[in-house]
Amino acid sequence: MFDMGVGRMALLDASADMLCVAREKFAVEIKANKVSAIAQTSLPKIPFDDGTFDAVLLNTVLHHLPSGSGRNFFHAVETLKEARRVLQPDGVIAITLLLDTSSTNAWFLNLSPEILDKICSVSPSAEEWNKMVFAAGLKCLLKTNLHGFGLLGDEDYIEYNNIFKQEWRNSIVMFEHTTKEEIEHVSQKVKSLHMKGEIKGWIKDHDKTQQFGFISLFLCQ
Ligand SMILES: C[S@@+](CC[C@H](N)C(=O)[O-])C[C@H]1O[C@@H](n2cnc3c(N)ncnc32)[C@H](O)[C@@H]1O
């Protein structure tokens, strides 16, 4: 258990399943009346009044929004504006995000150059991200790369016998342009490495998240 360090919070996601997970994870806080709302809603809209919160956390969600025509990242920019709107004037927005260059650090996105290419093509570059922050009228107080990636060895999250399974891909917009054949090819490759007992070694050789990070953290105002 950890101390959230917040008085009260609201939880928001488009997926009913993810909100069930949130209800389980925050059971103690819900019981203690620290959760003011649990809202199934689709960003960019944030269904709260202006100035409601001291802080907003957008945790690994912005890169799941459609990148828009010509990579204008319209949905992410509008979400940032909404986050600003629901904040107190001196409030802070914490954002964790996958930038295109960081995708290359994760072993499971390196299994296929075609898939990696498609994922990079819908994730913002560092330069695009700076423009998005500016377009939303925000300024960045802090940027850092989060090293390591807790999910890498977690077989509950990434099943070696069924990597990139349909249910997982359904919630990840970045996979929408991958083909059945590409997924099948990667799936067979991982299954075979797993059966030969070589998967852990392959991950160790191909994963660069420990040295170079995977997700970036930004604090904006
Ligand atoms: C990697 S998960 C992160 C979930 C959660 N924020 C957390 O920290 O565990 C990405 C989440 O983005 C949500 N998502 C994708 N598009 C969304 C949208 N338009 N509005 C709200 N949530 C969305 C998905 O339902 C999914 O739960």
The ligand as a MOL file (V3000), in Angstrom:
LIG
                    3D

  0  0  0     0  0            999 V3000
M  V30 BEGIN CTAB
M  V30 COUNTS 27 29 0 0 0
M  V30 BEGIN ATOM
M  V30 1 C -1.6670 2.3530 -20.5610 0
M  V30 2 S -3.2940 2.5890 -20.0100 0 CHG=1
M  V30 3 C -3.0530 3.6540 -18.6200 0
M  V30 4 C -4.1950 3.5540 -17.6670 0
M  V30 5 C -4.0850 4.3900 -16.3940 0
M  V30 6 N -3.9860 5.8160 -16.7130 0
M  V30 7 C -2.9570 3.9580 -15.5140 0
M  V30 8 O -2.1290 4.7760 -15.1500 0
M  V30 9 O -2.8850 2.7640 -15.1730 0 CHG=-1
M  V30 10 C -3.9730 3.6680 -21.2340 0
M  V30 11 C -5.4160 4.0140 -20.9170 0
M  V30 12 O -5.8460 5.0550 -21.7970 0
M  V30 13 C -7.2390 4.9030 -21.9030 0
M  V30 14 N -7.7350 5.7040 -23.0220 0
M  V30 15 C -7.4730 5.5540 -24.3370 0
M  V30 16 N -8.1340 6.4870 -25.0480 0
M  V30 17 C -8.8220 7.2530 -24.1570 0
M  V30 18 C -9.6920 8.3750 -24.2700 0
M  V30 19 N -9.9990 8.9290 -25.4390 0
M  V30 20 N -10.2230 8.8920 -23.1440 0
M  V30 21 C -9.9280 8.3750 -21.9380 0
M  V30 22 N -9.1030 7.3050 -21.7500 0
M  V30 23 C -8.5670 6.7480 -22.8490 0
M  V30 24 C -7.4310 3.4060 -22.0970 0
M  V30 25 O -8.7390 3.0100 -21.8020 0
M  V30 26 C -6.3890 2.8620 -21.1220 0
M  V30 27 O -6.9690 2.5410 -19.8950 0
M  V30 END ATOM
M  V30 BEGIN BOND
M  V30 1 1 1 2
M  V30 2 1 2 3
M  V30 3 1 2 10
M  V30 4 1 3 4
M  V30 5 1 4 5
M  V30 6 1 5 6
M  V30 7 1 5 7
M  V30 8 2 7 8
M  V30 9 1 7 9
M  V30 10 1 10 11
M  V30 11 1 11 12
M  V30 12 1 11 26
M  V30 13 1 12 13
M  V30 14 1 13 14
M  V30 15 1 13 24
M  V30 16 1 14 15
M  V30 17 1 14 23
M  V30 18 2 15 16
M  V30 19 1 16 17
M  V30 20 1 17 18
M  V30 21 2 17 23
M  V30 22 1 18 19
M  V30 23 2 18 20
M  V30 24 1 20 21
M  V30 25 2 21 22
M  V30 26 1 22 23
M  V30 27 1 24 25
M  V30 28 1 24 26
M  V30 29 1 26 27
M  V30 END BOND
M  V30 END CTAB
M  END
